[in-house]
Amino acid sequence: MTAENQTHVSKFLLLGLTEDPELLPLLFTMFVTILYLVTVLGNLLMVWAVISDSHLHTPMYFFLSHLSFTDICVSTTTIPKMLVSILTQNQTITFTGCLSQIFFVLFFCAFENFLLAAMAYDRYVAICSPLRYTVIMNPCFCCLLMLLSLLASLLVALLHSLMILHLSFCTDLEIPQFFCELAQLLEIACSSTLINNILIYIVASILGGAPVSGIIFSYTQIVSSVLRIPSSSGMYKVFSTCGSHLSVVSLFYGTSVGVYISSLFTQSSRKMAVASVMYIVVPQMMKPFIYSLRNKDIKASLRNLFC
């Protein structure tokens, strides 16, 4: 095959989740009514509950509202394009659109990663240093954490997106996904992607490992503090404040690790496209349910809103 420079590549072909045209209406209905609308409405409801209830104007719910907004952005970056492709029967995406999709998916996923770490630190301070909580988690510090997370996420997304500009592609421009994914785009490149792959592992190890290490450290300290609480009611109260966040952390990292492990044992690109729904769509939809069912403050706020 003859390689052509990337500046001359005008569009890619997104193969989607299925090749069966009879399943496309079902996919459209499922993604519109069940996944996308539930994700957007559920997370908007979470943001609304935090903004409208003065009792939720705390660092924990400050981060939670931004997490919900980020989930809306992740879903909006990927799902609407797929829905348009199903409606118009046109699976192509321009090179600029593909690059933009990669940038925003990386940016919002990285930002979500940092937000989960900030929420874990918030719980660590609240449980291990309750008397100093308001001093440590002051509004300026929370805004600083948010700003640093945004800058780090922007750096990650911009770095990977700019590195794509140095690649060249062959005549085969089919991406076996329903959205432009960085790993899939690197696989169809004709030029060497060694630097891109090295960069992925370096960034994932540093900027991905740091939040995970912070979450592990925070909950290690929380567990050690909980074990020193004599009453079972006190232990239950502490765990109830962390249960929602632990569930979201497990969902976020568990689905990502599960998809990565499954990619090592399967060669089917179609199965990988279906598996990618588990980390790019499902967690964003499930988080509002987790917090609304497990967090009593959110439940009380939602009850007041509806009543």
ChimeraX commands (.cxc) that place a marker at each C-alpha (Angstrom):
marker #1 position 0.00,0.00,0.00 radius 0.5
marker #1 position 1.20,3.49,-0.69 radius 0.5
marker #1 position 1.41,5.84,2.22 radius 0.5
marker #1 position 0.03,9.31,1.99 radius 0.5
marker #1 position 0.95,12.24,4.17 radius 0.5
marker #1 position -1.53,13.02,6.92 radius 0.5
marker #1 position -2.05,16.57,5.73 radius 0.5
marker #1 position -3.79,15.05,2.67 radius 0.5
marker #1 position -6.05,12.77,4.70 radius 0.5
marker #1 position -9.52,14.28,4.59 radius 0.5
marker #1 position -11.63,11.70,6.42 radius 0.5
marker #1 position -11.75,8.37,8.25 radius 0.5
marker #1 position -14.40,5.67,8.28 radius 0.5
marker #1 position -15.86,4.72,11.67 radius 0.5
marker #1 position -17.05,1.11,11.41 radius 0.5
marker #1 position -19.26,1.41,14.51 radius 0.5
marker #1 position -20.56,-1.39,16.71 radius 0.5
marker #1 position -22.16,-3.61,14.07 radius 0.5
marker #1 position -22.22,-4.28,10.35 radius 0.5
marker #1 position -25.82,-5.52,10.40 radius 0.5
marker #1 position -28.11,-2.73,9.08 radius 0.5
marker #1 position -31.12,-4.31,10.83 radius 0.5
marker #1 position -29.51,-3.67,14.22 radius 0.5
marker #1 position -28.90,0.04,13.57 radius 0.5
marker #1 position -32.42,1.21,14.61 radius 0.5
marker #1 position -32.08,-0.82,17.81 radius 0.5
marker #1 position -28.67,0.71,18.50 radius 0.5
marker #1 position -30.04,4.19,17.84 radius 0.5
marker #1 position -32.96,3.69,20.24 radius 0.5
marker #1 position -30.77,2.14,22.92 radius 0.5
marker #1 position -28.14,4.85,22.81 radius 0.5
marker #1 position -30.63,7.73,22.64 radius 0.5
marker #1 position -33.23,6.68,25.20 radius 0.5
marker #1 position -31.25,4.52,27.59 radius 0.5
marker #1 position -27.66,5.67,27.51 radius 0.5
marker #1 position -27.25,9.23,26.32 radius 0.5
marker #1 position -30.44,10.82,27.66 radius 0.5
marker #1 position -30.14,9.07,31.02 radius 0.5
marker #1 position -26.50,10.13,31.26 radius 0.5
marker #1 position -27.16,13.77,30.44 radius 0.5
marker #1 position -30.33,14.14,32.49 radius 0.5
marker #1 position -28.95,12.21,35.46 radius 0.5
marker #1 position -25.75,14.23,35.65 radius 0.5
marker #1 position -27.58,17.52,35.06 radius 0.5
marker #1 position -29.81,16.61,37.97 radius 0.5
marker #1 position -26.74,16.06,40.14 radius 0.5
marker #1 position -25.32,19.46,39.18 radius 0.5
marker #1 position -28.69,21.10,39.80 radius 0.5
marker #1 position -29.03,19.45,43.22 radius 0.5
marker #1 position -25.60,20.66,44.33 radius 0.5
marker #1 position -26.13,24.21,43.07 radius 0.5
marker #1 position -29.65,24.63,44.50 radius 0.5
marker #1 position -28.99,23.17,47.97 radius 0.5
marker #1 position -26.87,25.38,50.24 radius 0.5
marker #1 position -26.13,22.38,52.46 radius 0.5
marker #1 position -24.20,20.84,49.57 radius 0.5
marker #1 position -21.91,23.85,49.07 radius 0.5
marker #1 position -18.92,21.92,50.45 radius 0.5
marker #1 position -15.64,20.81,48.81 radius 0.5
marker #1 position -16.89,17.24,48.36 radius 0.5
marker #1 position -19.95,18.27,46.37 radius 0.5
marker #1 position -18.01,21.01,44.60 radius 0.5
marker #1 position -15.85,18.29,43.07 radius 0.5
marker #1 position -18.87,16.05,42.52 radius 0.5
marker #1 position -20.71,18.70,40.48 radius 0.5
marker #1 position -17.67,19.12,38.23 radius 0.5
marker #1 position -17.39,15.35,37.93 radius 0.5
marker #1 position -21.01,15.16,36.75 radius 0.5
marker #1 position -20.46,17.94,34.25 radius 0.5
marker #1 position -17.36,16.14,32.94 radius 0.5
marker #1 position -19.40,12.95,32.45 radius 0.5
marker #1 position -21.85,14.90,30.30 radius 0.5
marker #1 position -18.97,16.22,28.20 radius 0.5
marker #1 position -17.43,12.74,27.72 radius 0.5
marker #1 position -20.72,11.31,26.48 radius 0.5
marker #1 position -21.43,14.33,24.29 radius 0.5
marker #1 position -18.02,14.01,22.65 radius 0.5
marker #1 position -18.66,10.46,21.44 radius 0.5
marker #1 position -22.33,9.45,21.29 radius 0.5
marker #1 position -23.96,12.22,19.18 radius 0.5
marker #1 position -21.55,11.61,16.30 radius 0.5
marker #1 position -22.48,7.93,16.30 radius 0.5
marker #1 position -26.20,8.77,16.35 radius 0.5
marker #1 position -25.77,11.13,13.39 radius 0.5
marker #1 position -23.89,8.41,11.51 radius 0.5
marker #1 position -26.74,5.95,12.09 radius 0.5
marker #1 position -29.39,8.44,10.98 radius 0.5
marker #1 position -27.56,9.62,7.86 radius 0.5
marker #1 position -26.00,6.23,7.04 radius 0.5
marker #1 position -22.72,8.09,6.72 radius 0.5
marker #1 position -19.92,6.65,8.84 radius 0.5
marker #1 position -17.18,9.02,7.75 radius 0.5
marker #1 position -15.55,11.57,10.02 radius 0.5
marker #1 position -13.23,14.34,8.91 radius 0.5
marker #1 position -9.62,14.36,10.00 radius 0.5
marker #1 position -10.23,17.55,12.01 radius 0.5
marker #1 position -13.30,16.00,13.63 radius 0.5
marker #1 position -11.37,12.84,14.50 radius 0.5
marker #1 position -8.50,14.81,16.00 radius 0.5
marker #1 position -10.93,16.97,17.98 radius 0.5
marker #1 position -12.72,13.88,19.30 radius 0.5
marker #1 position -9.43,12.34,20.45 radius 0.5
marker #1 position -8.43,15.61,22.14 radius 0.5
marker #1 position -11.68,16.05,24.08 radius 0.5
marker #1 position -11.96,12.38,25.11 radius 0.5
marker #1 position -8.40,12.47,26.48 radius 0.5
marker #1 position -8.96,15.84,28.14 radius 0.5
marker #1 position -12.20,14.96,29.93 radius 0.5
marker #1 position -11.08,11.44,30.94 radius 0.5
marker #1 position -7.82,12.82,32.37 radius 0.5
marker #1 position -9.74,15.55,34.18 radius 0.5
marker #1 position -12.09,12.96,35.65 radius 0.5
marker #1 position -9.06,10.98,36.82 radius 0.5
marker #1 position -7.73,14.01,38.73 radius 0.5
marker #1 position -11.16,14.85,40.13 radius 0.5
marker #1 position -11.48,11.37,41.65 radius 0.5
marker #1 position -8.09,11.84,43.32 radius 0.5
marker #1 position -9.14,15.26,44.68 radius 0.5
marker #1 position -12.33,13.74,46.08 radius 0.5
marker #1 position -10.32,10.98,47.76 radius 0.5
marker #1 position -8.05,13.58,49.37 radius 0.5
marker #1 position -11.12,15.49,50.54 radius 0.5
marker #1 position -12.45,12.36,52.27 radius 0.5
marker #1 position -9.01,11.72,53.80 radius 0.5
marker #1 position -8.88,15.20,55.35 radius 0.5
marker #1 position -12.52,15.02,56.50 radius 0.5
marker #1 position -12.00,11.71,58.33 radius 0.5
marker #1 position -8.38,11.85,59.47 radius 0.5
marker #1 position -8.21,15.60,60.32 radius 0.5
marker #1 position -11.83,16.68,60.92 radius 0.5
marker #1 position -10.90,19.66,63.12 radius 0.5
marker #1 position -8.67,21.11,60.40 radius 0.5
marker #1 position -10.98,20.24,57.51 radius 0.5
marker #1 position -12.33,23.75,56.89 radius 0.5
marker #1 position -8.83,25.21,57.15 radius 0.5
marker #1 position -7.22,22.76,54.72 radius 0.5
marker #1 position -10.07,22.39,52.22 radius 0.5
marker #1 position -10.71,26.11,51.89 radius 0.5
marker #1 position -12.22,27.53,48.68 radius 0.5
marker #1 position -8.86,28.83,47.40 radius 0.5
marker #1 position -7.24,25.41,47.78 radius 0.5
marker #1 position -10.17,23.66,46.06 radius 0.5
marker #1 position -10.00,26.09,43.14 radius 0.5
marker #1 position -6.24,25.56,42.95 radius 0.5
marker #1 position -6.74,21.78,42.77 radius 0.5
marker #1 position -9.32,22.30,40.04 radius 0.5
marker #1 position -7.02,24.61,38.07 radius 0.5
marker #1 position -4.05,22.24,38.31 radius 0.5
marker #1 position -6.24,19.34,37.20 radius 0.5
marker #1 position -7.45,21.32,34.19 radius 0.5
marker #1 position -3.91,22.32,33.20 radius 0.5
marker #1 position -2.57,18.77,33.56 radius 0.5
marker #1 position -5.49,17.36,31.55 radius 0.5
marker #1 position -4.99,19.99,28.86 radius 0.5
marker #1 position -1.29,19.13,28.66 radius 0.5
marker #1 position -2.03,15.41,28.26 radius 0.5
marker #1 position -4.66,15.91,25.55 radius 0.5
marker #1 position -2.63,18.51,23.67 radius 0.5
marker #1 position 0.54,16.43,23.75 radius 0.5
marker #1 position -1.08,13.32,22.28 radius 0.5
marker #1 position -3.07,15.31,19.72 radius 0.5
marker #1 position 0.00,17.18,18.44 radius 0.5
marker #1 position 1.95,13.94,18.13 radius 0.5
marker #1 position -0.73,12.61,15.75 radius 0.5
marker #1 position 0.10,15.43,13.35 radius 0.5
marker #1 position 3.49,13.84,12.70 radius 0.5
marker #1 position 1.97,10.54,11.52 radius 0.5
marker #1 position 1.17,9.48,7.97 radius 0.5
marker #1 position -1.64,7.12,6.99 radius 0.5
marker #1 position -2.15,4.53,4.25 radius 0.5
marker #1 position -5.14,4.15,1.98 radius 0.5
marker #1 position -6.87,1.93,4.57 radius 0.5
marker #1 position -8.48,4.53,6.84 radius 0.5
marker #1 position -11.07,2.35,8.61 radius 0.5
marker #1 position -11.31,2.71,12.39 radius 0.5
marker #1 position -13.06,-0.27,14.04 radius 0.5
marker #1 position -14.77,1.91,16.64 radius 0.5
marker #1 position -17.82,4.13,17.04 radius 0.5
marker #1 position -15.55,7.06,17.91 radius 0.5
marker #1 position -11.97,8.11,17.16 radius 0.5
marker #1 position -9.84,6.35,19.74 radius 0.5
marker #1 position -6.13,7.12,20.04 radius 0.5
marker #1 position -5.00,3.48,20.15 radius 0.5
marker #1 position -7.09,2.53,17.12 radius 0.5
marker #1 position -5.82,5.51,15.14 radius 0.5
marker #1 position -2.22,4.56,15.86 radius 0.5
marker #1 position -2.86,1.04,14.57 radius 0.5
marker #1 position -3.86,2.24,11.10 radius 0.5
marker #1 position -0.91,4.63,10.76 radius 0.5
marker #1 position 1.73,3.80,8.15 radius 0.5
marker #1 position 4.59,5.67,9.79 radius 0.5
marker #1 position 6.33,4.58,12.98 radius 0.5
marker #1 position 4.26,5.04,16.12 radius 0.5
marker #1 position 7.03,4.09,18.55 radius 0.5
marker #1 position 7.32,7.60,20.00 radius 0.5
marker #1 position 3.54,7.86,20.35 radius 0.5
marker #1 position 3.33,4.55,22.22 radius 0.5
marker #1 position 6.25,5.45,24.47 radius 0.5
marker #1 position 4.57,8.75,25.22 radius 0.5
marker #1 position 1.33,6.97,26.09 radius 0.5
marker #1 position 3.07,4.74,28.63 radius 0.5
marker #1 position 5.07,7.62,30.14 radius 0.5
marker #1 position 2.05,9.88,30.54 radius 0.5
marker #1 position -0.11,7.02,31.86 radius 0.5
marker #1 position 2.59,6.09,34.39 radius 0.5
marker #1 position 3.17,9.63,35.66 radius 0.5
marker #1 position -0.12,11.51,35.34 radius 0.5
marker #1 position -2.23,8.37,35.65 radius 0.5
marker #1 position -0.22,6.71,38.39 radius 0.5
marker #1 position -0.07,9.80,40.61 radius 0.5
marker #1 position -3.88,10.10,41.09 radius 0.5
marker #1 position -4.21,6.35,41.63 radius 0.5
marker #1 position -1.41,6.42,44.20 radius 0.5
marker #1 position -3.11,9.36,45.91 radius 0.5
marker #1 position -6.41,7.49,46.07 radius 0.5
marker #1 position -4.74,4.37,47.48 radius 0.5
marker #1 position -2.83,6.41,50.07 radius 0.5
marker #1 position -5.97,8.32,51.12 radius 0.5
marker #1 position -8.03,5.20,51.65 radius 0.5
marker #1 position -5.18,3.41,53.41 radius 0.5
marker #1 position -5.10,6.23,55.94 radius 0.5
marker #1 position -8.90,6.27,56.15 radius 0.5
marker #1 position -9.07,2.53,56.86 radius 0.5
marker #1 position -6.38,2.80,59.55 radius 0.5
marker #1 position -8.33,5.64,61.18 radius 0.5
marker #1 position -11.61,3.75,60.98 radius 0.5
marker #1 position -10.11,0.69,62.67 radius 0.5
marker #1 position -9.30,2.86,65.69 radius 0.5
marker #1 position -12.94,3.92,66.11 radius 0.5
marker #1 position -14.40,1.91,69.03 radius 0.5
marker #1 position -18.10,2.08,68.11 radius 0.5
marker #1 position -19.56,0.18,65.18 radius 0.5
marker #1 position -21.98,3.06,64.47 radius 0.5
marker #1 position -19.04,5.42,64.03 radius 0.5
marker #1 position -17.34,3.01,61.65 radius 0.5
marker #1 position -20.54,2.67,59.64 radius 0.5
marker #1 position -20.93,6.45,59.42 radius 0.5
marker #1 position -17.36,6.85,58.10 radius 0.5
marker #1 position -17.74,4.10,55.52 radius 0.5
marker #1 position -21.11,5.49,54.39 radius 0.5
marker #1 position -19.47,8.83,53.54 radius 0.5
marker #1 position -16.87,7.06,51.40 radius 0.5
marker #1 position -19.06,4.33,49.89 radius 0.5
marker #1 position -20.28,6.35,46.91 radius 0.5
marker #1 position -16.81,7.58,46.00 radius 0.5
marker #1 position -15.33,4.09,46.34 radius 0.5
marker #1 position -18.02,2.70,44.06 radius 0.5
marker #1 position -17.35,5.37,41.42 radius 0.5
marker #1 position -13.58,4.83,41.64 radius 0.5
marker #1 position -14.03,1.07,41.24 radius 0.5
marker #1 position -16.34,1.60,38.26 radius 0.5
marker #1 position -14.02,4.10,36.55 radius 0.5
marker #1 position -10.78,2.15,36.91 radius 0.5
marker #1 position -12.34,-1.32,36.84 radius 0.5
marker #1 position -13.95,-0.86,33.44 radius 0.5
marker #1 position -10.79,0.70,31.96 radius 0.5
marker #1 position -8.56,-2.09,33.25 radius 0.5
marker #1 position -11.09,-4.72,32.16 radius 0.5
marker #1 position -11.18,-3.40,28.60 radius 0.5
marker #1 position -7.38,-3.22,28.48 radius 0.5
marker #1 position -7.03,-6.81,29.69 radius 0.5
marker #1 position -9.67,-8.05,27.25 radius 0.5
marker #1 position -7.74,-6.39,24.40 radius 0.5
marker #1 position -4.77,-8.62,25.23 radius 0.5
marker #1 position -6.81,-11.81,24.76 radius 0.5
marker #1 position -8.99,-10.97,21.77 radius 0.5
marker #1 position -8.10,-10.04,18.22 radius 0.5
marker #1 position -11.64,-9.10,17.20 radius 0.5
marker #1 position -11.86,-5.37,16.58 radius 0.5
marker #1 position -15.67,-5.58,16.65 radius 0.5
marker #1 position -15.64,-7.07,20.16 radius 0.5
marker #1 position -13.24,-4.35,21.29 radius 0.5
marker #1 position -15.60,-1.70,19.92 radius 0.5
marker #1 position -18.45,-3.16,21.98 radius 0.5
marker #1 position -16.19,-3.46,25.04 radius 0.5
marker #1 position -15.22,0.21,24.74 radius 0.5
marker #1 position -18.84,1.11,25.57 radius 0.5
marker #1 position -18.11,-0.25,29.06 radius 0.5
marker #1 position -15.56,2.46,29.85 radius 0.5
marker #1 position -16.62,5.41,27.70 radius 0.5
marker #1 position -20.43,5.25,28.15 radius 0.5
marker #1 position -21.57,3.03,31.05 radius 0.5
marker #1 position -19.62,4.65,33.95 radius 0.5
marker #1 position -20.91,8.10,33.02 radius 0.5
marker #1 position -24.47,6.78,33.10 radius 0.5
marker #1 position -24.13,4.87,36.37 radius 0.5
marker #1 position -22.53,7.56,38.56 radius 0.5
marker #1 position -25.73,9.59,39.17 radius 0.5
marker #1 position -27.50,6.41,40.28 radius 0.5
marker #1 position -24.64,5.50,42.62 radius 0.5
marker #1 position -24.65,8.88,44.35 radius 0.5
marker #1 position -28.42,9.25,44.43 radius 0.5
marker #1 position -28.89,5.80,45.97 radius 0.5
marker #1 position -25.93,5.67,48.38 radius 0.5
marker #1 position -25.49,9.28,49.51 radius 0.5
marker #1 position -28.10,10.48,51.99 radius 0.5
marker #1 position -27.32,14.19,51.41 radius 0.5
marker #1 position -27.91,13.85,47.67 radius 0.5
marker #1 position -31.07,11.84,48.30 radius 0.5
marker #1 position -32.39,14.53,50.63 radius 0.5
marker #1 position -31.54,17.27,48.14 radius 0.5
marker #1 position -33.23,15.45,45.25 radius 0.5
marker #1 position -36.28,14.79,47.43 radius 0.5
marker #1 position -36.56,18.50,48.21 radius 0.5
marker #1 position -36.19,19.40,44.54 radius 0.5
marker #1 position -38.98,17.08,43.44 radius 0.5
marker #1 position -41.26,17.95,46.34 radius 0.5
marker link #1:1,2 radius 0.2
marker link #1:2,3 radius 0.2
marker link #1:3,4 radius 0.2
marker link #1:4,5 radius 0.2
marker link #1:5,6 radius 0.2
marker link #1:6,7 radius 0.2
marker link #1:7,8 radius 0.2
marker link #1:8,9 radius 0.2
marker link #1:9,10 radius 0.2
marker link #1:10,11 radius 0.2
marker link #1:11,12 radius 0.2
marker link #1:12,13 radius 0.2
marker link #1:13,14 radius 0.2
marker link #1:14,15 radius 0.2
marker link #1:15,16 radius 0.2
marker link #1:16,17 radius 0.2
marker link #1:17,18 radius 0.2
marker link #1:18,19 radius 0.2
marker link #1:19,20 radius 0.2
marker link #1:20,21 radius 0.2
marker link #1:21,22 radius 0.2
marker link #1:22,23 radius 0.2
marker link #1:23,24 radius 0.2
marker link #1:24,25 radius 0.2
marker link #1:25,26 radius 0.2
marker link #1:26,27 radius 0.2
marker link #1:27,28 radius 0.2
marker link #1:28,29 radius 0.2
marker link #1:29,30 radius 0.2
marker link #1:30,31 radius 0.2
marker link #1:31,32 radius 0.2
marker link #1:32,33 radius 0.2
marker link #1:33,34 radius 0.2
marker link #1:34,35 radius 0.2
marker link #1:35,36 radius 0.2
marker link #1:36,37 radius 0.2
marker link #1:37,38 radius 0.2
marker link #1:38,39 radius 0.2
marker link #1:39,40 radius 0.2
marker link #1:40,41 radius 0.2
marker link #1:41,42 radius 0.2
marker link #1:42,43 radius 0.2
marker link #1:43,44 radius 0.2
marker link #1:44,45 radius 0.2
marker link #1:45,46 radius 0.2
marker link #1:46,47 radius 0.2
marker link #1:47,48 radius 0.2
marker link #1:48,49 radius 0.2
marker link #1:49,50 radius 0.2
marker link #1:50,51 radius 0.2
marker link #1:51,52 radius 0.2
marker link #1:52,53 radius 0.2
marker link #1:53,54 radius 0.2
marker link #1:54,55 radius 0.2
marker link #1:55,56 radius 0.2
marker link #1:56,57 radius 0.2
marker link #1:57,58 radius 0.2
marker link #1:58,59 radius 0.2
marker link #1:59,60 radius 0.2
marker link #1:60,61 radius 0.2
marker link #1:61,62 radius 0.2
marker link #1:62,63 radius 0.2
marker link #1:63,64 radius 0.2
marker link #1:64,65 radius 0.2
marker link #1:65,66 radius 0.2
marker link #1:66,67 radius 0.2
marker link #1:67,68 radius 0.2
marker link #1:68,69 radius 0.2
marker link #1:69,70 radius 0.2
marker link #1:70,71 radius 0.2
marker link #1:71,72 radius 0.2
marker link #1:72,73 radius 0.2
marker link #1:73,74 radius 0.2
marker link #1:74,75 radius 0.2
marker link #1:75,76 radius 0.2
marker link #1:76,77 radius 0.2
marker link #1:77,78 radius 0.2
marker link #1:78,79 radius 0.2
marker link #1:79,80 radius 0.2
marker link #1:80,81 radius 0.2
marker link #1:81,82 radius 0.2
marker link #1:82,83 radius 0.2
marker link #1:83,84 radius 0.2
marker link #1:84,85 radius 0.2
marker link #1:85,86 radius 0.2
marker link #1:86,87 radius 0.2
marker link #1:87,88 radius 0.2
marker link #1:88,89 radius 0.2
marker link #1:89,90 radius 0.2
marker link #1:90,91 radius 0.2
marker link #1:91,92 radius 0.2
marker link #1:92,93 radius 0.2
marker link #1:93,94 radius 0.2
marker link #1:94,95 radius 0.2
marker link #1:95,96 radius 0.2
marker link #1:96,97 radius 0.2
marker link #1:97,98 radius 0.2
marker link #1:98,99 radius 0.2
marker link #1:99,100 radius 0.2
marker link #1:100,101 radius 0.2
marker link #1:101,102 radius 0.2
marker link #1:102,103 radius 0.2
marker link #1:103,104 radius 0.2
marker link #1:104,105 radius 0.2
marker link #1:105,106 radius 0.2
marker link #1:106,107 radius 0.2
marker link #1:107,108 radius 0.2
marker link #1:108,109 radius 0.2
marker link #1:109,110 radius 0.2
marker link #1:110,111 radius 0.2
marker link #1:111,112 radius 0.2
marker link #1:112,113 radius 0.2
marker link #1:113,114 radius 0.2
marker link #1:114,115 radius 0.2
marker link #1:115,116 radius 0.2
marker link #1:116,117 radius 0.2
marker link #1:117,118 radius 0.2
marker link #1:118,119 radius 0.2
marker link #1:119,120 radius 0.2
marker link #1:120,121 radius 0.2
marker link #1:121,122 radius 0.2
marker link #1:122,123 radius 0.2
marker link #1:123,124 radius 0.2
marker link #1:124,125 radius 0.2
marker link #1:125,126 radius 0.2
marker link #1:126,127 radius 0.2
marker link #1:127,128 radius 0.2
marker link #1:128,129 radius 0.2
marker link #1:129,130 radius 0.2
marker link #1:130,131 radius 0.2
marker link #1:131,132 radius 0.2
marker link #1:132,133 radius 0.2
marker link #1:133,134 radius 0.2
marker link #1:134,135 radius 0.2
marker link #1:135,136 radius 0.2
marker link #1:136,137 radius 0.2
marker link #1:137,138 radius 0.2
marker link #1:138,139 radius 0.2
marker link #1:139,140 radius 0.2
marker link #1:140,141 radius 0.2
marker link #1:141,142 radius 0.2
marker link #1:142,143 radius 0.2
marker link #1:143,144 radius 0.2
marker link #1:144,145 radius 0.2
marker link #1:145,146 radius 0.2
marker link #1:146,147 radius 0.2
marker link #1:147,148 radius 0.2
marker link #1:148,149 radius 0.2
marker link #1:149,150 radius 0.2
marker link #1:150,151 radius 0.2
marker link #1:151,152 radius 0.2
marker link #1:152,153 radius 0.2
marker link #1:153,154 radius 0.2
marker link #1:154,155 radius 0.2
marker link #1:155,156 radius 0.2
marker link #1:156,157 radius 0.2
marker link #1:157,158 radius 0.2
marker link #1:158,159 radius 0.2
marker link #1:159,160 radius 0.2
marker link #1:160,161 radius 0.2
marker link #1:161,162 radius 0.2
marker link #1:162,163 radius 0.2
marker link #1:163,164 radius 0.2
marker link #1:164,165 radius 0.2
marker link #1:165,166 radius 0.2
marker link #1:166,167 radius 0.2
marker link #1:167,168 radius 0.2
marker link #1:168,169 radius 0.2
marker link #1:169,170 radius 0.2
marker link #1:170,171 radius 0.2
marker link #1:171,172 radius 0.2
marker link #1:172,173 radius 0.2
marker link #1:173,174 radius 0.2
marker link #1:174,175 radius 0.2
marker link #1:175,176 radius 0.2
marker link #1:176,177 radius 0.2
marker link #1:177,178 radius 0.2
marker link #1:178,179 radius 0.2
marker link #1:179,180 radius 0.2
marker link #1:180,181 radius 0.2
marker link #1:181,182 radius 0.2
marker link #1:182,183 radius 0.2
marker link #1:183,184 radius 0.2
marker link #1:184,185 radius 0.2
marker link #1:185,186 radius 0.2
marker link #1:186,187 radius 0.2
marker link #1:187,188 radius 0.2
marker link #1:188,189 radius 0.2
marker link #1:189,190 radius 0.2
marker link #1:190,191 radius 0.2
marker link #1:191,192 radius 0.2
marker link #1:192,193 radius 0.2
marker link #1:193,194 radius 0.2
marker link #1:194,195 radius 0.2
marker link #1:195,196 radius 0.2
marker link #1:196,197 radius 0.2
marker link #1:197,198 radius 0.2
marker link #1:198,199 radius 0.2
marker link #1:199,200 radius 0.2
marker link #1:200,201 radius 0.2
marker link #1:201,202 radius 0.2
marker link #1:202,203 radius 0.2
marker link #1:203,204 radius 0.2
marker link #1:204,205 radius 0.2
marker link #1:205,206 radius 0.2
marker link #1:206,207 radius 0.2
marker link #1:207,208 radius 0.2
marker link #1:208,209 radius 0.2
marker link #1:209,210 radius 0.2
marker link #1:210,211 radius 0.2
marker link #1:211,212 radius 0.2
marker link #1:212,213 radius 0.2
marker link #1:213,214 radius 0.2
marker link #1:214,215 radius 0.2
marker link #1:215,216 radius 0.2
marker link #1:216,217 radius 0.2
marker link #1:217,218 radius 0.2
marker link #1:218,219 radius 0.2
marker link #1:219,220 radius 0.2
marker link #1:220,221 radius 0.2
marker link #1:221,222 radius 0.2
marker link #1:222,223 radius 0.2
marker link #1:223,224 radius 0.2
marker link #1:224,225 radius 0.2
marker link #1:225,226 radius 0.2
marker link #1:226,227 radius 0.2
marker link #1:227,228 radius 0.2
marker link #1:228,229 radius 0.2
marker link #1:229,230 radius 0.2
marker link #1:230,231 radius 0.2
marker link #1:231,232 radius 0.2
marker link #1:232,233 radius 0.2
marker link #1:233,234 radius 0.2
marker link #1:234,235 radius 0.2
marker link #1:235,236 radius 0.2
marker link #1:236,237 radius 0.2
marker link #1:237,238 radius 0.2
marker link #1:238,239 radius 0.2
marker link #1:239,240 radius 0.2
marker link #1:240,241 radius 0.2
marker link #1:241,242 radius 0.2
marker link #1:242,243 radius 0.2
marker link #1:243,244 radius 0.2
marker link #1:244,245 radius 0.2
marker link #1:245,246 radius 0.2
marker link #1:246,247 radius 0.2
marker link #1:247,248 radius 0.2
marker link #1:248,249 radius 0.2
marker link #1:249,250 radius 0.2
marker link #1:250,251 radius 0.2
marker link #1:251,252 radius 0.2
marker link #1:252,253 radius 0.2
marker link #1:253,254 radius 0.2
marker link #1:254,255 radius 0.2
marker link #1:255,256 radius 0.2
marker link #1:256,257 radius 0.2
marker link #1:257,258 radius 0.2
marker link #1:258,259 radius 0.2
marker link #1:259,260 radius 0.2
marker link #1:260,261 radius 0.2
marker link #1:261,262 radius 0.2
marker link #1:262,263 radius 0.2
marker link #1:263,264 radius 0.2
marker link #1:264,265 radius 0.2
marker link #1:265,266 radius 0.2
marker link #1:266,267 radius 0.2
marker link #1:267,268 radius 0.2
marker link #1:268,269 radius 0.2
marker link #1:269,270 radius 0.2
marker link #1:270,271 radius 0.2
marker link #1:271,272 radius 0.2
marker link #1:272,273 radius 0.2
marker link #1:273,274 radius 0.2
marker link #1:274,275 radius 0.2
marker link #1:275,276 radius 0.2
marker link #1:276,277 radius 0.2
marker link #1:277,278 radius 0.2
marker link #1:278,279 radius 0.2
marker link #1:279,280 radius 0.2
marker link #1:280,281 radius 0.2
marker link #1:281,282 radius 0.2
marker link #1:282,283 radius 0.2
marker link #1:283,284 radius 0.2
marker link #1:284,285 radius 0.2
marker link #1:285,286 radius 0.2
marker link #1:286,287 radius 0.2
marker link #1:287,288 radius 0.2
marker link #1:288,289 radius 0.2
marker link #1:289,290 radius 0.2
marker link #1:290,291 radius 0.2
marker link #1:291,292 radius 0.2
marker link #1:292,293 radius 0.2
marker link #1:293,294 radius 0.2
marker link #1:294,295 radius 0.2
marker link #1:295,296 radius 0.2
marker link #1:296,297 radius 0.2
marker link #1:297,298 radius 0.2
marker link #1:298,299 radius 0.2
marker link #1:299,300 radius 0.2
marker link #1:300,301 radius 0.2
marker link #1:301,302 radius 0.2
marker link #1:302,303 radius 0.2
marker link #1:303,304 radius 0.2
marker link #1:304,305 radius 0.2
marker link #1:305,306 radius 0.2
marker link #1:306,307 radius 0.2
view
